[in-house]
Amino acid sequence: MASGSLVETCCRVWIRSSGRNMLQQSGIQGFSEAVFHNAYPVVNIDLLDESVPLEVTMNAWSPLIPVDLLNSSLPAAVIEWDLVNPGRKKMTYSILFMIENPLNPALQGDASISERLAITSHSVSGWEGITFSNYQGESPGSESGAIRIMTPGHSNMSLLHYSDRTDADEHFKREFLTDGILKSRGDDVSQIGNEPGVAAIHISGTLQPGESVNIPFLFSWHIQWQISEGQSAKCKVAKSAEGKAAKAKTEHTDETSGMVEVQSTSNENLYFQRFTDIDHLSGYLVNEFEKLRKKTLQFSHAIITSTVPPGVVDTMMTDLAVAIGK
């Protein structure tokens, strides 16, 4: 999967109090203030607005557990929404997450995969969500793979798909902006063909005074090759680079020196041989979610409460973040 792609996403929070005071906030930018707390590998953002009668926090993290390489290199990320009702009235809330197909060939620059695009719904051990893929019954190539977004099953939950962004925008404006509800349109969450596609997950509920709710969105991806482009350099490419572990696209080869000009390199992701497909991967993540979350938060807490000088901690965390990103 090529780097540098722009994927349109939309996250909305809608709140109603006693049938009145309808409020609709557009993700972080819809609130008057956002307070960022860096507790690497966890990020907490308090979303503040006098017109919002709920306490709203967004937390983001990826599994990171010291001395556990395999579980610290999982292709996964989590965004959690924490809503708390500190008032004296019952509150109705809705959370909508909408995303354009990240595997859209228009974003990846490979029209050959357009007829293999698919958006499907999936359920894994009580979690439900949507999967994007661009290969059907074939071995994935360098530009192929699958991306899945899941959340624990909810009694008031809808999974939807749209042919394109215009279709999604029209449905969003017609329904969600009116009453905070985005109802299923009665069709299956299943699309296979050459339309780019947009998918949405909608969850709604009520909070009594003093109640709170935590809603996690689990993102996972299963893509064989990690491609680095735009870093042209001359180097000697070993014969093994033609194998499974790495590949290189070259523009020119000097027959005398054996030096080649590399346009891009492809390295096989570590997790690809551990997990056979997106089903295998997401099944593991869901079943191990609480353990991965607990250990990641423990590591984050240890960093926050460390007596090591702040400058040393910052340097350590910066180096760790760079290492994990490679």
FIGU-749510 format. One record per residue (C-alpha): x, y, z; residue number from 0; residue in one letter. Coordinates in nm, 3 decimals. Layout:
<recs>
<rec X="X" Y="Y" Z="Z" nr="NUM" rest="a"/>
...
</recs>
This chain:
<recs>
<rec X="0.000" Y="0.000" Z="0.000" nr="0" rest="m"/>
<rec X="0.157" Y="0.327" Z="-0.107" nr="1" rest="a"/>
<rec X="0.223" Y="0.602" Z="0.143" nr="2" rest="s"/>
<rec X="0.094" Y="0.957" Z="0.121" nr="3" rest="g"/>
<rec X="-0.270" Y="0.875" Z="0.040" nr="4" rest="s"/>
<rec X="-0.542" Y="1.112" Z="0.158" nr="5" rest="l"/>
<rec X="-0.850" Y="0.941" Z="0.299" nr="6" rest="v"/>
<rec X="-1.160" Y="1.143" Z="0.386" nr="7" rest="e"/>
<rec X="-1.294" Y="1.065" Z="0.733" nr="8" rest="t"/>
<rec X="-1.571" Y="1.216" Z="0.942" nr="9" rest="c"/>
<rec X="-1.647" Y="1.171" Z="1.312" nr="10" rest="c"/>
<rec X="-1.954" Y="1.338" Z="1.463" nr="11" rest="r"/>
<rec X="-2.096" Y="1.358" Z="1.815" nr="12" rest="v"/>
<rec X="-2.464" Y="1.451" Z="1.853" nr="13" rest="w"/>
<rec X="-2.628" Y="1.523" Z="2.191" nr="14" rest="i"/>
<rec X="-2.987" Y="1.596" Z="2.298" nr="15" rest="r"/>
<rec X="-3.120" Y="1.700" Z="2.639" nr="16" rest="s"/>
<rec X="-3.488" Y="1.641" Z="2.732" nr="17" rest="s"/>
<rec X="-3.598" Y="1.653" Z="2.370" nr="18" rest="g"/>
<rec X="-3.447" Y="1.999" Z="2.320" nr="19" rest="r"/>
<rec X="-3.107" Y="2.165" Z="2.281" nr="20" rest="n"/>
<rec X="-2.990" Y="1.953" Z="1.989" nr="21" rest="m"/>
<rec X="-2.615" Y="1.975" Z="1.955" nr="22" rest="l"/>
<rec X="-2.399" Y="1.838" Z="1.679" nr="23" rest="q"/>
<rec X="-2.022" Y="1.861" Z="1.704" nr="24" rest="q"/>
<rec X="-1.784" Y="1.787" Z="1.419" nr="25" rest="s"/>
<rec X="-1.514" Y="1.578" Z="1.580" nr="26" rest="g"/>
<rec X="-1.240" Y="1.774" Z="1.755" nr="27" rest="i"/>
<rec X="-1.284" Y="2.091" Z="1.552" nr="28" rest="q"/>
<rec X="-1.652" Y="2.118" Z="1.650" nr="29" rest="g"/>
<rec X="-1.568" Y="2.195" Z="2.014" nr="30" rest="f"/>
<rec X="-1.453" Y="2.535" Z="2.137" nr="31" rest="s"/>
<rec X="-1.146" Y="2.391" Z="2.310" nr="32" rest="e"/>
<rec X="-0.937" Y="2.074" Z="2.293" nr="33" rest="a"/>
<rec X="-0.686" Y="1.994" Z="2.569" nr="34" rest="v"/>
<rec X="-0.414" Y="1.754" Z="2.457" nr="35" rest="f"/>
<rec X="-0.251" Y="1.516" Z="2.708" nr="36" rest="h"/>
<rec X="0.049" Y="1.324" Z="2.577" nr="37" rest="n"/>
<rec X="0.097" Y="1.001" Z="2.771" nr="38" rest="a"/>
<rec X="0.275" Y="0.803" Z="2.499" nr="39" rest="y"/>
<rec X="0.177" Y="0.547" Z="2.380" nr="40" rest="p"/>
<rec X="-0.162" Y="0.691" Z="2.475" nr="41" rest="v"/>
<rec X="-0.302" Y="1.028" Z="2.373" nr="42" rest="v"/>
<rec X="-0.595" Y="1.183" Z="2.561" nr="43" rest="n"/>
<rec X="-0.789" Y="1.481" Z="2.428" nr="44" rest="i"/>
<rec X="-1.050" Y="1.652" Z="2.646" nr="45" rest="d"/>
<rec X="-1.312" Y="1.820" Z="2.425" nr="46" rest="l"/>
<rec X="-1.463" Y="2.123" Z="2.596" nr="47" rest="l"/>
<rec X="-1.758" Y="2.342" Z="2.505" nr="48" rest="d"/>
<rec X="-2.000" Y="2.529" Z="2.733" nr="49" rest="e"/>
<rec X="-2.291" Y="2.434" Z="2.507" nr="50" rest="s"/>
<rec X="-2.219" Y="2.059" Z="2.542" nr="51" rest="v"/>
<rec X="-2.380" Y="1.910" Z="2.856" nr="52" rest="p"/>
<rec X="-2.157" Y="1.599" Z="2.851" nr="53" rest="l"/>
<rec X="-1.792" Y="1.552" Z="2.940" nr="54" rest="e"/>
<rec X="-1.631" Y="1.425" Z="2.620" nr="55" rest="v"/>
<rec X="-1.283" Y="1.271" Z="2.590" nr="56" rest="t"/>
<rec X="-1.119" Y="1.105" Z="2.292" nr="57" rest="m"/>
<rec X="-0.836" Y="0.859" Z="2.362" nr="58" rest="n"/>
<rec X="-0.607" Y="0.707" Z="2.100" nr="59" rest="a"/>
<rec X="-0.349" Y="0.430" Z="2.138" nr="60" rest="w"/>
<rec X="-0.177" Y="0.138" Z="1.972" nr="61" rest="s"/>
<rec X="-0.062" Y="-0.172" Z="2.160" nr="62" rest="p"/>
<rec X="0.283" Y="-0.113" Z="2.306" nr="63" rest="l"/>
<rec X="0.411" Y="-0.352" Z="2.571" nr="64" rest="i"/>
<rec X="0.776" Y="-0.352" Z="2.686" nr="65" rest="p"/>
<rec X="0.978" Y="-0.665" Z="2.592" nr="66" rest="v"/>
<rec X="0.684" Y="-0.797" Z="2.391" nr="67" rest="d"/>
<rec X="0.786" Y="-0.737" Z="2.029" nr="68" rest="l"/>
<rec X="0.502" Y="-0.930" Z="1.866" nr="69" rest="l"/>
<rec X="0.223" Y="-0.752" Z="2.052" nr="70" rest="n"/>
<rec X="0.400" Y="-0.416" Z="2.013" nr="71" rest="s"/>
<rec X="0.412" Y="-0.449" Z="1.634" nr="72" rest="s"/>
<rec X="0.047" Y="-0.535" Z="1.572" nr="73" rest="l"/>
<rec X="-0.115" Y="-0.352" Z="1.279" nr="74" rest="p"/>
<rec X="-0.381" Y="-0.193" Z="1.496" nr="75" rest="a"/>
<rec X="-0.492" Y="0.137" Z="1.646" nr="76" rest="a"/>
<rec X="-0.777" Y="0.227" Z="1.880" nr="77" rest="v"/>
<rec X="-0.982" Y="0.544" Z="1.919" nr="78" rest="i"/>
<rec X="-1.203" Y="0.550" Z="2.228" nr="79" rest="e"/>
<rec X="-1.483" Y="0.795" Z="2.303" nr="80" rest="w"/>
<rec X="-1.560" Y="0.851" Z="2.672" nr="81" rest="d"/>
<rec X="-1.888" Y="1.029" Z="2.747" nr="82" rest="l"/>
<rec X="-1.992" Y="1.126" Z="3.101" nr="83" rest="v"/>
<rec X="-2.323" Y="1.285" Z="3.205" nr="84" rest="n"/>
<rec X="-2.244" Y="1.507" Z="3.508" nr="85" rest="p"/>
<rec X="-2.584" Y="1.678" Z="3.505" nr="86" rest="g"/>
<rec X="-2.929" Y="1.605" Z="3.642" nr="87" rest="r"/>
<rec X="-3.108" Y="1.530" Z="3.316" nr="88" rest="k"/>
<rec X="-3.107" Y="1.226" Z="3.090" nr="89" rest="k"/>
<rec X="-2.899" Y="1.278" Z="2.776" nr="90" rest="m"/>
<rec X="-2.928" Y="1.114" Z="2.435" nr="91" rest="t"/>
<rec X="-2.607" Y="1.077" Z="2.236" nr="92" rest="y"/>
<rec X="-2.507" Y="0.960" Z="1.890" nr="93" rest="s"/>
<rec X="-2.159" Y="0.890" Z="1.756" nr="94" rest="i"/>
<rec X="-2.098" Y="0.856" Z="1.385" nr="95" rest="l"/>
<rec X="-1.776" Y="0.742" Z="1.221" nr="96" rest="f"/>
<rec X="-1.767" Y="0.766" Z="0.842" nr="97" rest="m"/>
<rec X="-1.469" Y="0.682" Z="0.619" nr="98" rest="i"/>
<rec X="-1.397" Y="0.676" Z="0.249" nr="99" rest="e"/>
<rec X="-1.255" Y="0.348" Z="0.121" nr="100" rest="n"/>
<rec X="-0.881" Y="0.370" Z="0.204" nr="101" rest="p"/>
<rec X="-0.809" Y="0.115" Z="-0.073" nr="102" rest="l"/>
<rec X="-0.976" Y="0.325" Z="-0.341" nr="103" rest="n"/>
<rec X="-0.752" Y="0.294" Z="-0.651" nr="104" rest="p"/>
<rec X="-0.787" Y="0.667" Z="-0.710" nr="105" rest="a"/>
<rec X="-0.593" Y="0.711" Z="-0.386" nr="106" rest="l"/>
<rec X="-0.344" Y="0.435" Z="-0.459" nr="107" rest="q"/>
<rec X="-0.275" Y="0.512" Z="-0.824" nr="108" rest="g"/>
<rec X="-0.355" Y="0.163" Z="-0.952" nr="109" rest="d"/>
<rec X="-0.672" Y="0.139" Z="-1.162" nr="110" rest="a"/>
<rec X="-0.623" Y="-0.234" Z="-1.212" nr="111" rest="s"/>
<rec X="-0.764" Y="-0.313" Z="-0.868" nr="112" rest="i"/>
<rec X="-1.087" Y="-0.114" Z="-0.913" nr="113" rest="s"/>
<rec X="-1.308" Y="-0.411" Z="-1.003" nr="114" rest="e"/>
<rec X="-1.196" Y="-0.600" Z="-0.694" nr="115" rest="r"/>
<rec X="-1.294" Y="-0.339" Z="-0.434" nr="116" rest="l"/>
<rec X="-1.526" Y="-0.467" Z="-0.162" nr="117" rest="a"/>
<rec X="-1.700" Y="-0.328" Z="0.146" nr="118" rest="i"/>
<rec X="-1.852" Y="-0.593" Z="0.371" nr="119" rest="t"/>
<rec X="-1.984" Y="-0.619" Z="0.727" nr="120" rest="s"/>
<rec X="-1.827" Y="-0.857" Z="0.979" nr="121" rest="h"/>
<rec X="-1.890" Y="-0.985" Z="1.329" nr="122" rest="s"/>
<rec X="-1.613" Y="-1.124" Z="1.551" nr="123" rest="v"/>
<rec X="-1.679" Y="-1.245" Z="1.907" nr="124" rest="s"/>
<rec X="-1.948" Y="-0.986" Z="1.976" nr="125" rest="g"/>
<rec X="-1.773" Y="-0.701" Z="1.792" nr="126" rest="w"/>
<rec X="-1.920" Y="-0.568" Z="1.468" nr="127" rest="e"/>
<rec X="-1.778" Y="-0.360" Z="1.191" nr="128" rest="g"/>
<rec X="-1.690" Y="-0.297" Z="0.830" nr="129" rest="i"/>
<rec X="-1.410" Y="-0.435" Z="0.613" nr="130" rest="t"/>
<rec X="-1.252" Y="-0.275" Z="0.308" nr="131" rest="f"/>
<rec X="-1.058" Y="-0.504" Z="0.075" nr="132" rest="s"/>
<rec X="-0.930" Y="-0.498" Z="-0.282" nr="133" rest="n"/>
<rec X="-0.874" Y="-0.864" Z="-0.359" nr="134" rest="y"/>
<rec X="-1.131" Y="-1.141" Z="-0.390" nr="135" rest="q"/>
<rec X="-1.010" Y="-1.500" Z="-0.351" nr="136" rest="g"/>
<rec X="-0.662" Y="-1.409" Z="-0.471" nr="137" rest="e"/>
<rec X="-0.322" Y="-1.375" Z="-0.314" nr="138" rest="s"/>
<rec X="-0.272" Y="-1.008" Z="-0.221" nr="139" rest="p"/>
<rec X="-0.012" Y="-0.817" Z="-0.415" nr="140" rest="g"/>
<rec X="0.196" Y="-0.517" Z="-0.312" nr="141" rest="s"/>
<rec X="-0.100" Y="-0.280" Z="-0.348" nr="142" rest="e"/>
<rec X="-0.359" Y="-0.521" Z="-0.205" nr="143" rest="s"/>
<rec X="-0.487" Y="-0.580" Z="0.142" nr="144" rest="g"/>
<rec X="-0.774" Y="-0.536" Z="0.385" nr="145" rest="a"/>
<rec X="-0.866" Y="-0.277" Z="0.648" nr="146" rest="i"/>
<rec X="-1.126" Y="-0.344" Z="0.918" nr="147" rest="r"/>
<rec X="-1.298" Y="-0.108" Z="1.165" nr="148" rest="i"/>
<rec X="-1.487" Y="-0.267" Z="1.455" nr="149" rest="m"/>
<rec X="-1.663" Y="-0.175" Z="1.778" nr="150" rest="t"/>
<rec X="-1.840" Y="-0.385" Z="2.043" nr="151" rest="p"/>
<rec X="-2.192" Y="-0.477" Z="1.932" nr="152" rest="g"/>
<rec X="-2.454" Y="-0.227" Z="2.047" nr="153" rest="h"/>
<rec X="-2.834" Y="-0.251" Z="2.058" nr="154" rest="s"/>
<rec X="-2.865" Y="0.083" Z="1.876" nr="155" rest="n"/>
<rec X="-2.604" Y="0.040" Z="1.606" nr="156" rest="m"/>
<rec X="-2.613" Y="0.074" Z="1.227" nr="157" rest="s"/>
<rec X="-2.356" Y="-0.027" Z="0.966" nr="158" rest="l"/>
<rec X="-2.400" Y="0.152" Z="0.635" nr="159" rest="l"/>
<rec X="-2.226" Y="0.180" Z="0.300" nr="160" rest="h"/>
<rec X="-2.252" Y="0.430" Z="0.017" nr="161" rest="y"/>
<rec X="-2.144" Y="0.425" Z="-0.345" nr="162" rest="s"/>
<rec X="-1.948" Y="0.749" Z="-0.311" nr="163" rest="d"/>
<rec X="-1.895" Y="1.059" Z="-0.097" nr="164" rest="r"/>
<rec X="-2.189" Y="1.247" Z="-0.253" nr="165" rest="t"/>
<rec X="-2.430" Y="0.966" Z="-0.164" nr="166" rest="d"/>
<rec X="-2.295" Y="0.962" Z="0.193" nr="167" rest="a"/>
<rec X="-2.318" Y="1.340" Z="0.233" nr="168" rest="d"/>
<rec X="-2.680" Y="1.349" Z="0.116" nr="169" rest="e"/>
<rec X="-2.788" Y="1.076" Z="0.358" nr="170" rest="h"/>
<rec X="-2.591" Y="1.239" Z="0.640" nr="171" rest="f"/>
<rec X="-2.749" Y="1.582" Z="0.589" nr="172" rest="k"/>
<rec X="-3.099" Y="1.438" Z="0.544" nr="173" rest="r"/>
<rec X="-3.099" Y="1.223" Z="0.858" nr="174" rest="e"/>
<rec X="-2.815" Y="1.268" Z="1.108" nr="175" rest="f"/>
<rec X="-2.826" Y="1.648" Z="1.114" nr="176" rest="l"/>
<rec X="-3.202" Y="1.634" Z="1.176" nr="177" rest="t"/>
<rec X="-3.231" Y="1.399" Z="1.473" nr="178" rest="d"/>
<rec X="-2.888" Y="1.248" Z="1.535" nr="179" rest="g"/>
<rec X="-2.992" Y="0.910" Z="1.396" nr="180" rest="i"/>
<rec X="-2.851" Y="0.749" Z="1.083" nr="181" rest="l"/>
<rec X="-3.079" Y="0.454" Z="1.010" nr="182" rest="k"/>
<rec X="-2.992" Y="0.160" Z="0.791" nr="183" rest="s"/>
<rec X="-3.135" Y="0.200" Z="0.443" nr="184" rest="r"/>
<rec X="-3.246" Y="-0.162" Z="0.439" nr="185" rest="g"/>
<rec X="-2.974" Y="-0.294" Z="0.209" nr="186" rest="d"/>
<rec X="-2.692" Y="-0.527" Z="0.299" nr="187" rest="d"/>
<rec X="-2.358" Y="-0.374" Z="0.395" nr="188" rest="v"/>
<rec X="-2.203" Y="-0.537" Z="0.093" nr="189" rest="s"/>
<rec X="-2.051" Y="-0.375" Z="-0.211" nr="190" rest="q"/>
<rec X="-1.819" Y="-0.535" Z="-0.467" nr="191" rest="i"/>
<rec X="-1.719" Y="-0.360" Z="-0.786" nr="192" rest="g"/>
<rec X="-1.548" Y="-0.050" Z="-0.914" nr="193" rest="n"/>
<rec X="-1.724" Y="0.215" Z="-0.704" nr="194" rest="e"/>
<rec X="-1.488" Y="0.380" Z="-0.452" nr="195" rest="p"/>
<rec X="-1.731" Y="0.343" Z="-0.161" nr="196" rest="g"/>
<rec X="-1.785" Y="0.506" Z="0.176" nr="197" rest="v"/>
<rec X="-1.880" Y="0.321" Z="0.495" nr="198" rest="a"/>
<rec X="-2.022" Y="0.439" Z="0.828" nr="199" rest="a"/>
<rec X="-2.074" Y="0.307" Z="1.180" nr="200" rest="i"/>
<rec X="-2.343" Y="0.477" Z="1.386" nr="201" rest="h"/>
<rec X="-2.407" Y="0.420" Z="1.759" nr="202" rest="i"/>
<rec X="-2.666" Y="0.591" Z="1.979" nr="203" rest="s"/>
<rec X="-2.783" Y="0.560" Z="2.337" nr="204" rest="g"/>
<rec X="-2.889" Y="0.741" Z="2.654" nr="205" rest="t"/>
<rec X="-2.702" Y="0.842" Z="2.968" nr="206" rest="l"/>
<rec X="-2.881" Y="0.890" Z="3.297" nr="207" rest="q"/>
<rec X="-2.739" Y="1.148" Z="3.543" nr="208" rest="p"/>
<rec X="-2.401" Y="1.026" Z="3.665" nr="209" rest="g"/>
<rec X="-2.371" Y="0.754" Z="3.398" nr="210" rest="e"/>
<rec X="-2.082" Y="0.717" Z="3.154" nr="211" rest="s"/>
<rec X="-2.005" Y="0.514" Z="2.843" nr="212" rest="v"/>
<rec X="-1.685" Y="0.407" Z="2.668" nr="213" rest="n"/>
<rec X="-1.707" Y="0.338" Z="2.295" nr="214" rest="i"/>
<rec X="-1.388" Y="0.201" Z="2.131" nr="215" rest="p"/>
<rec X="-1.327" Y="0.184" Z="1.758" nr="216" rest="f"/>
<rec X="-1.065" Y="-0.078" Z="1.669" nr="217" rest="l"/>
<rec X="-0.876" Y="-0.028" Z="1.342" nr="218" rest="f"/>
<rec X="-0.673" Y="-0.315" Z="1.195" nr="219" rest="s"/>
<rec X="-0.508" Y="-0.373" Z="0.859" nr="220" rest="w"/>
<rec X="-0.353" Y="-0.670" Z="0.684" nr="221" rest="h"/>
<rec X="-0.124" Y="-0.565" Z="0.399" nr="222" rest="i"/>
<rec X="0.174" Y="-0.768" Z="0.288" nr="223" rest="q"/>
<rec X="0.415" Y="-0.504" Z="0.170" nr="224" rest="w"/>
<rec X="0.529" Y="-0.177" Z="0.320" nr="225" rest="q"/>
<rec X="0.632" Y="0.044" Z="0.030" nr="226" rest="i"/>
<rec X="0.871" Y="0.337" Z="0.056" nr="227" rest="s"/>
<rec X="0.867" Y="0.569" Z="-0.244" nr="228" rest="e"/>
<rec X="1.033" Y="0.891" Z="-0.347" nr="229" rest="g"/>
<rec X="1.367" Y="0.802" Z="-0.190" nr="230" rest="q"/>
<rec X="1.570" Y="0.740" Z="-0.503" nr="231" rest="s"/>
<rec X="1.923" Y="0.625" Z="-0.425" nr="232" rest="a"/>
<rec X="2.204" Y="0.424" Z="-0.582" nr="233" rest="k"/>
<rec X="2.286" Y="0.099" Z="-0.407" nr="234" rest="c"/>
<rec X="2.379" Y="-0.263" Z="-0.470" nr="235" rest="k"/>
<rec X="2.069" Y="-0.485" Z="-0.449" nr="236" rest="v"/>
<rec X="2.132" Y="-0.839" Z="-0.328" nr="237" rest="a"/>
<rec X="1.973" Y="-1.130" Z="-0.510" nr="238" rest="k"/>
<rec X="1.764" Y="-1.204" Z="-0.201" nr="239" rest="s"/>
<rec X="1.587" Y="-0.873" Z="-0.255" nr="240" rest="a"/>
<rec X="1.392" Y="-1.045" Z="-0.528" nr="241" rest="e"/>
<rec X="1.249" Y="-1.289" Z="-0.274" nr="242" rest="g"/>
<rec X="0.972" Y="-1.264" Z="-0.018" nr="243" rest="k"/>
<rec X="1.146" Y="-1.045" Z="0.239" nr="244" rest="a"/>
<rec X="1.209" Y="-0.741" Z="0.020" nr="245" rest="a"/>
<rec X="1.158" Y="-0.610" Z="-0.331" nr="246" rest="k"/>
<rec X="1.297" Y="-0.313" Z="-0.520" nr="247" rest="a"/>
<rec X="1.181" Y="-0.128" Z="-0.828" nr="248" rest="k"/>
<rec X="1.474" Y="0.006" Z="-1.028" nr="249" rest="t"/>
<rec X="1.512" Y="0.263" Z="-1.299" nr="250" rest="e"/>
<rec X="1.868" Y="0.198" Z="-1.419" nr="251" rest="h"/>
<rec X="2.131" Y="-0.069" Z="-1.367" nr="252" rest="t"/>
<rec X="2.504" Y="-0.021" Z="-1.424" nr="253" rest="d"/>
<rec X="2.619" Y="-0.359" Z="-1.561" nr="254" rest="e"/>
<rec X="2.984" Y="-0.293" Z="-1.471" nr="255" rest="t"/>
<rec X="2.946" Y="-0.196" Z="-1.105" nr="256" rest="s"/>
<rec X="2.618" Y="-0.374" Z="-1.040" nr="257" rest="g"/>
<rec X="2.483" Y="-0.054" Z="-0.887" nr="258" rest="m"/>
<rec X="2.116" Y="0.028" Z="-0.939" nr="259" rest="v"/>
<rec X="1.905" Y="0.338" Z="-0.892" nr="260" rest="e"/>
<rec X="1.623" Y="0.241" Z="-0.661" nr="261" rest="v"/>
<rec X="1.289" Y="0.416" Z="-0.712" nr="262" rest="q"/>
<rec X="1.103" Y="0.238" Z="-0.433" nr="263" rest="s"/>
<rec X="1.150" Y="-0.052" Z="-0.196" nr="264" rest="t"/>
<rec X="0.899" Y="-0.300" Z="-0.056" nr="265" rest="s"/>
<rec X="0.955" Y="-0.475" Z="0.276" nr="266" rest="n"/>
<rec X="0.727" Y="-0.749" Z="0.400" nr="267" rest="e"/>
<rec X="0.546" Y="-0.647" Z="0.718" nr="268" rest="n"/>
<rec X="0.643" Y="-0.852" Z="1.023" nr="269" rest="l"/>
<rec X="0.284" Y="-0.942" Z="1.105" nr="270" rest="y"/>
<rec X="0.206" Y="-1.085" Z="0.760" nr="271" rest="f"/>
<rec X="0.353" Y="-1.427" Z="0.834" nr="272" rest="q"/>
<rec X="0.202" Y="-1.434" Z="1.183" nr="273" rest="r"/>
<rec X="-0.156" Y="-1.369" Z="1.066" nr="274" rest="f"/>
<rec X="-0.289" Y="-1.537" Z="0.753" nr="275" rest="t"/>
<rec X="-0.558" Y="-1.277" Z="0.677" nr="276" rest="d"/>
<rec X="-0.769" Y="-0.997" Z="0.824" nr="277" rest="i"/>
<rec X="-1.006" Y="-1.248" Z="0.991" nr="278" rest="d"/>
<rec X="-0.718" Y="-1.415" Z="1.173" nr="279" rest="h"/>
<rec X="-0.578" Y="-1.077" Z="1.279" nr="280" rest="l"/>
<rec X="-0.903" Y="-0.917" Z="1.397" nr="281" rest="s"/>
<rec X="-1.003" Y="-1.232" Z="1.583" nr="282" rest="g"/>
<rec X="-0.678" Y="-1.214" Z="1.780" nr="283" rest="y"/>
<rec X="-0.717" Y="-0.841" Z="1.850" nr="284" rest="l"/>
<rec X="-1.075" Y="-0.873" Z="1.974" nr="285" rest="v"/>
<rec X="-1.002" Y="-1.173" Z="2.195" nr="286" rest="n"/>
<rec X="-0.690" Y="-1.010" Z="2.341" nr="287" rest="e"/>
<rec X="-0.826" Y="-0.654" Z="2.346" nr="288" rest="f"/>
<rec X="-0.865" Y="-0.612" Z="2.723" nr="289" rest="e"/>
<rec X="-0.520" Y="-0.757" Z="2.793" nr="290" rest="k"/>
<rec X="-0.353" Y="-0.542" Z="2.526" nr="291" rest="l"/>
<rec X="-0.535" Y="-0.233" Z="2.653" nr="292" rest="r"/>
<rec X="-0.449" Y="-0.299" Z="3.019" nr="293" rest="k"/>
<rec X="-0.078" Y="-0.355" Z="2.955" nr="294" rest="k"/>
<rec X="-0.050" Y="-0.054" Z="2.722" nr="295" rest="t"/>
<rec X="-0.217" Y="0.172" Z="2.980" nr="296" rest="l"/>
<rec X="0.010" Y="0.033" Z="3.253" nr="297" rest="q"/>
<rec X="0.315" Y="0.124" Z="3.045" nr="298" rest="f"/>
<rec X="0.172" Y="0.471" Z="2.981" nr="299" rest="s"/>
<rec X="0.107" Y="0.521" Z="3.353" nr="300" rest="h"/>
<rec X="0.462" Y="0.408" Z="3.438" nr="301" rest="a"/>
<rec X="0.602" Y="0.671" Z="3.202" nr="302" rest="i"/>
<rec X="0.379" Y="0.947" Z="3.344" nr="303" rest="i"/>
<rec X="0.471" Y="0.869" Z="3.705" nr="304" rest="t"/>
<rec X="0.840" Y="0.808" Z="3.636" nr="305" rest="s"/>
<rec X="1.096" Y="0.995" Z="3.850" nr="306" rest="t"/>
<rec X="1.333" Y="1.011" Z="3.553" nr="307" rest="v"/>
<rec X="1.399" Y="1.376" Z="3.448" nr="308" rest="p"/>
<rec X="1.134" Y="1.496" Z="3.195" nr="309" rest="p"/>
<rec X="1.398" Y="1.573" Z="2.932" nr="310" rest="g"/>
<rec X="1.527" Y="1.216" Z="2.944" nr="311" rest="v"/>
<rec X="1.174" Y="1.075" Z="2.926" nr="312" rest="v"/>
<rec X="1.095" Y="1.295" Z="2.623" nr="313" rest="d"/>
<rec X="1.409" Y="1.175" Z="2.444" nr="314" rest="t"/>
<rec X="1.332" Y="0.811" Z="2.525" nr="315" rest="m"/>
<rec X="0.975" Y="0.837" Z="2.402" nr="316" rest="m"/>
<rec X="1.079" Y="1.020" Z="2.084" nr="317" rest="t"/>
<rec X="1.335" Y="0.750" Z="2.002" nr="318" rest="d"/>
<rec X="1.081" Y="0.478" Z="2.080" nr="319" rest="l"/>
<rec X="0.815" Y="0.639" Z="1.860" nr="320" rest="a"/>
<rec X="1.063" Y="0.662" Z="1.571" nr="321" rest="v"/>
<rec X="1.171" Y="0.300" Z="1.617" nr="322" rest="a"/>
<rec X="0.812" Y="0.174" Z="1.627" nr="323" rest="i"/>
<rec X="0.727" Y="0.374" Z="1.314" nr="324" rest="g"/>
<rec X="0.999" Y="0.209" Z="1.107" nr="325" rest="k"/>
</recs>
